[in-house]
Amino acid sequence: MERPKSLSIKQELHASALLLLVGFLLLLVFLVATYLLVRVGRRIRHNASRQRPPPTDVTDVWSMHKAPEFDEADFEFEPGEDDAK
């Protein structure tokens, strides 16, 4: 049986080379995606299985946030001190 004359030999070689290149690129994308998926899976498994740090002691947390003690004399207003400004 004779081959149809729709494509020349040069066009068939070009199409074959293009098909080979596309197949190689798809294989490369598949390998990179598989590598990244395995790496992400290992990292998630590692982070999920690691030991958590002990909880922070909360017995006296607010001691550092208390307002300082003020003398009421510091806040007395005497007319004439700041009125001239």
C-alpha positions, -999 to 999 in steps of 0.1 A, spaced: 0 0 0 13 34 -10 17 63 15 -5 93 8 13 122 -7 -2 148 16 31 155 34 66 156 21 94 138 38 108 171 51 75 180 66 72 146 82 107 149 98 98 184 110 65 171 126 84 141 141 110 164 156 83 187 170 64 158 185 96 145 201 104 180 215 69 184 229 71 149 244 104 157 260 91 189 275 60 172 289 83 145 305 105 173 320 74 191 334 61 158 348 95 150 365 98 185 380 63 185 393 68 150 408 100 161 425 83 192 440 53 172 451 75 147 469 96 175 485 65 193 497 50 161 511 82 154 530 83 189 545 46 187 556 52 153 572 83 166 589 65 197 602 35 177 614 56 152 633 81 175 650 78 181 687 61 213 698 79 236 722 66 237 758 38 262 765 48 296 777 45 302 815 16 326 819 16 331 857 27 367 856 23 379 820 6 412 829 33 424 853 53 440 826 22 458 812 11 475 844 9 513 842 35 531 864 23 546 896 19 584 894 16 609 922 -15 630 920 5 661 926 20 657 891 -14 663 875 -26 693 895 -34 723 873 -26 757 885 -40 785 864 -14 808 850 14 783 845 6 774 808 -20 801 801 5 826 789 17 805 760 
